[in-house]
Amino acid sequence: MPENLAQTQAPQQPVSPPPLLALPPELRTRIWEYVFSSVADEHGSVCLTRTIQPQDEDEDEDAPWPSVLVLLETCRQIRDEAEGLFYHLNRLQLDFEDQYGSGRSSLASPVYFLDTVSARRGGATRRLTCFVADVETIGLVLKRCRRRLPRLVDVRIQFLPTVRAYYFSAAGVGAFEREWFFWRRDLRGLKSRIRDFRLAAPCPGGAAMRPTVERWEARMRAELGLVALG
């Protein structure tokens, strides 16, 4: 065995930058725009739902399809150039924890995302869809949108099918009134930015809740200075 193992090791070769970075900046931007504008689903949204997989679950059984977002992991320069465009171009859909009954814990629930999003990503986000399971979460979302997403122009909040029917009963409708004080303050803070706002009943199964939701949607749109929906 050699006394000095370091002398027997081949010198490390310098890492060459990806050939993509040799292209002109304008062309690279066009490439990022093309790649990231193709990731939306049939509703025009990109679902940000990372999951923690249970240890007893087969690793590859439900493995997601490869995502174009792996491009952001290529190198720091590509990430710095491209990730802002991803957040700028797409409507981000934030799903509530365990929305589909999968038994997995979502790391992209609205409050979690808005609490942890970086300044670069938050500053590039323009369109957002949030799924919520209760009335109280709406206020948490609005507050964080006002503070963390300075270029936000379009917000959609939709109740999940798991929302308690109590909120939409005669006894529970006061929950909306109790939250209105907080909503109103944050809606006023968003007024100069927001161009469209929607509040939606659960789908499917939200027919009985829709009248209440539509009344509050109209009230919130009015606070934002938006015209009522027909």
Long-range contacts (C-beta under 8 A, 24 or more apart in sequence): 17-75, 17-77, 18-74, 18-75, 18-78, 20-74, 20-78, 21-75, 21-77, 21-78, 25-81, 28-81, 29-81, 29-85, 32-81, 32-82, 32-85, 32-86, 33-85, 33-89, 35-68, 35-71, 35-82, 36-68, 36-82, 36-85, 36-86, 36-89, 36-90, 37-89, 37-90, 38-68, 39-67, 39-68, 39-69, 39-86, 39-90, 40-90, 40-91, 41-93, 43-93, 44-91, 45-90, 45-91, 45-92, 45-93, 45-129, 46-90, 46-91, 46-92, 46-93, 47-93, 47-95, 47-108, 48-92, 48-93, 48-94, 48-95, 48-108, 48-113, 49-95, 49-99, 49-106, 49-107, 49-108, 50-106, 50-107, 50-108, 51-102, 51-104, 51-105, 51-106, 51-107, 52-104, 52-105, 52-107, 53-104, 54-103, 54-104, 83-120, 83-121, 83-124, 84-120, 84-121, 84-123, 84-124, 85-124, 86-124, 87-121, 87-124, 87-125, 87-126, 88-124, 88-125, 88-126, 90-127, 91-127, 91-128, 91-129, 91-154, 92-125, 92-127, 92-128, 92-129, 93-129, 93-130, 93-131, 94-128, 94-129, 94-130, 94-131, 95-131, 96-131, 96-132, 96-133, 96-137, 96-160, 99-131, 99-160, 110-137, 110-140, 110-141, 110-144, 111-137, 111-140, 111-141, 111-144, 114-141, 114-144, 114-145, 114-148, 114-149, 115-144, 115-148, 117-148, 117-149, 122-148, 122-149, 122-150, 123-149, 123-150, 123-151, 124-151, 125-149, 125-151, 125-152, 126-151, 126-152, 126-153, 126-154, 127-152, 127-153, 127-154, 128-152, 128-154, 128-155, 128-156, 129-156, 129-157, 129-158, 130-155, 130-156, 130-157, 130-158, 131-158, 131-159, 131-160, 132-157, 132-158, 132-159, 132-160, 132-163, 133-159, 133-160, 133-162, 133-163, 134-163, 134-164, 134-167, 135-167, 135-175, 135-176, 135-179, 136-175, 136-179, 138-179, 138-183, 138-199, 139-179, 139-182, 139-183, 139-186, 142-182, 142-183, 142-186, 142-187, 142-190, 143-182, 143-186, 145-186, 145-190, 146-186, 146-189, 146-190, 150-193, 151-193, 152-190, 152-193, 152-194, 153-193, 153-194, 153-195, 153-196, 154-194, 154-195, 154-196, 154-197, 155-190, 155-194, 155-196, 155-197, 155-198, 156-197, 156-198, 156-199, 156-200, 157-198, 157-199, 157-200, 158-198, 158-199, 158-200, 158-201, 158-202, 158-203, 159-200, 159-201, 159-202, 159-206, 159-209, 159-213, 160-202, 161-202, 161-203, 161-204, 161-205, 161-206, 163-202, 163-209, 165-208, 165-209, 167-209, 167-212, 168-208, 168-209, 168-212, 168-213, 173-212, 176-212, 176-216, 180-219, 183-220, 183-223, 184-223, 187-220, 187-223, 187-224, 188-223, 190-224, 191-223, 191-224, 191-225, 194-224, 194-226, 195-226, 196-226, 197-221, 197-224, 197-226
